[in-house]
Amino acid sequence: MPTGTSISERVVELPATAAAAGIARRELAATPGIAGELGYKALLMTSELIAVFVADIEPRPERVLRLAIHVARERVRVEVAGDAPEVSPDALLHSRETPSLGGMGLQIVDRMADNWGVHSDDGAEIIWFELTR
């Protein structure tokens, strides 16, 4: 998202552990411009993105995730970046496994987000979504 259209931008480092989802939800809830139904969707989908990164990893202090929150007049964009997940996002999206194995997380994002995607940048895997206001 071009910075010229942003009302606010925040980047927060999170531990690459299950605790990251709760921390991310608190960060989103404290971000001006993220409330109501849009806020609910953003909180849910951010948790699902984090689950993709932390589902199968051993907690190590040196591993971190980067949460980027961009709030603009017309949309909210959330990005979660970290080491490439054990299972590719494409495989998770098309998984027929039970929800506890991560099969539903990206399916939820696919259904709720106005736009979303995956790309790599400087060795990090980035999964993002946008919600239109």
C-alpha positions as CSV (number, residue, x, y, z in Angstrom):
1,M,0.0,0.0,0.0
2,P,1.5,3.4,-0.9
3,T,2.4,5.3,2.2
4,G,0.8,8.5,0.8
5,T,-2.7,7.0,1.2
6,S,-2.1,5.7,4.8
7,I,-3.8,7.4,7.8
8,S,-1.6,5.2,10.0
9,E,1.0,2.5,9.7
10,R,2.4,0.3,12.5
11,V,4.9,-2.5,12.4
12,V,5.3,-4.7,15.4
13,E,7.6,-7.6,16.1
14,L,6.0,-10.7,17.6
15,P,7.4,-13.9,19.1
16,A,7.1,-16.8,16.6
17,T,5.0,-18.7,19.2
18,A,1.3,-19.3,19.8
19,A,1.4,-16.1,22.0
20,A,1.8,-14.0,18.9
21,A,-1.9,-14.2,18.0
22,G,-3.0,-12.7,21.3
23,I,-0.4,-9.9,21.1
24,A,-1.4,-9.2,17.5
25,R,-5.1,-8.9,18.5
26,R,-4.3,-6.4,21.2
27,E,-2.2,-4.4,18.7
28,L,-5.0,-4.4,16.2
29,A,-7.6,-3.5,18.8
30,A,-5.5,-0.5,19.8
31,T,-5.1,0.8,16.3
32,P,-7.4,3.8,15.4
33,G,-9.6,3.0,12.4
34,I,-10.0,-0.7,13.2
35,A,-13.4,-1.3,14.9
36,G,-16.8,-2.8,14.5
37,E,-17.3,-5.5,11.9
38,L,-14.1,-4.5,10.1
39,G,-12.3,-4.9,13.4
40,Y,-13.8,-8.3,14.1
41,K,-12.8,-9.6,10.6
42,A,-9.3,-8.1,10.9
43,L,-8.7,-9.8,14.4
44,L,-10.0,-13.1,13.2
45,M,-8.0,-13.2,9.9
46,T,-4.8,-11.9,11.6
47,S,-5.0,-14.8,14.0
48,E,-5.4,-17.2,11.1
49,L,-2.4,-15.8,9.3
50,I,-0.3,-16.1,12.4
51,A,-1.4,-19.7,12.9
52,V,0.0,-20.5,9.4
53,F,3.5,-19.4,10.6
54,V,3.5,-20.9,14.1
55,A,1.5,-24.2,13.7
56,D,4.5,-26.5,13.4
57,I,7.5,-24.7,14.8
58,E,9.4,-25.1,17.9
59,P,9.5,-21.9,20.0
60,R,12.9,-20.2,19.7
61,P,13.7,-16.7,21.0
62,E,15.5,-15.7,17.8
63,R,12.4,-16.3,15.6
64,V,10.1,-13.4,15.2
65,L,7.1,-12.5,13.1
66,R,6.5,-9.0,11.7
67,L,3.0,-7.6,11.9
68,A,2.4,-4.6,9.7
69,I,-0.9,-2.7,10.0
70,H,-1.8,-0.1,7.3
71,V,-5.0,1.9,7.8
72,A,-6.1,4.1,4.9
73,R,-9.4,5.9,4.2
74,E,-10.5,3.3,1.8
75,R,-9.0,0.1,3.2
76,V,-7.1,-1.7,6.0
77,R,-4.2,-4.0,5.1
78,V,-2.6,-6.4,7.5
79,E,0.6,-8.3,6.7
80,V,2.3,-11.1,8.7
81,A,5.9,-11.9,7.7
82,G,8.2,-14.6,8.9
83,D,10.2,-17.6,8.0
84,A,8.5,-19.7,5.3
85,P,5.8,-21.9,7.0
86,E,6.3,-25.7,7.1
87,V,3.3,-26.2,4.8
88,S,2.8,-23.8,1.9
89,P,-0.1,-21.4,2.0
90,D,-1.4,-22.8,-1.3
91,A,-1.5,-26.3,0.2
92,L,-3.3,-25.0,3.3
93,L,-5.8,-23.2,1.2
94,H,-6.7,-26.4,-0.6
95,S,-6.4,-28.7,2.3
96,R,-9.2,-31.1,3.1
97,E,-7.6,-31.8,6.6
98,T,-9.5,-31.0,9.8
99,P,-9.5,-27.3,10.9
100,S,-7.2,-28.1,13.8
101,L,-4.5,-28.9,11.2
102,G,-4.7,-25.5,9.6
103,G,-6.9,-26.4,6.7
104,M,-9.6,-23.8,7.4
105,G,-7.5,-20.8,8.4
106,L,-6.7,-19.6,4.9
107,Q,-10.1,-20.7,3.6
108,I,-11.6,-18.2,6.2
109,V,-9.2,-15.5,4.9
110,D,-10.1,-16.4,1.3
111,R,-13.8,-16.0,2.1
112,M,-13.7,-12.9,4.3
113,A,-11.0,-10.7,2.8
114,D,-11.6,-8.3,-0.1
115,N,-8.2,-9.2,-1.4
116,W,-5.3,-11.3,-0.1
117,G,-2.1,-12.9,-1.2
118,V,1.3,-14.3,-0.5
119,H,4.7,-13.1,-1.6
120,S,8.4,-13.3,-0.5
121,D,10.6,-10.3,0.3
122,D,14.2,-10.3,1.6
123,G,13.9,-14.0,2.5
124,A,10.7,-13.6,4.5
125,E,7.3,-15.1,3.5
126,I,4.5,-12.5,3.7
127,I,0.8,-13.3,3.8
128,W,-1.5,-10.3,3.7
129,F,-5.1,-9.3,3.4
130,E,-7.1,-6.2,2.7
131,L,-10.5,-5.1,3.9
132,T,-12.4,-2.3,2.1
133,R,-14.1,0.2,4.3
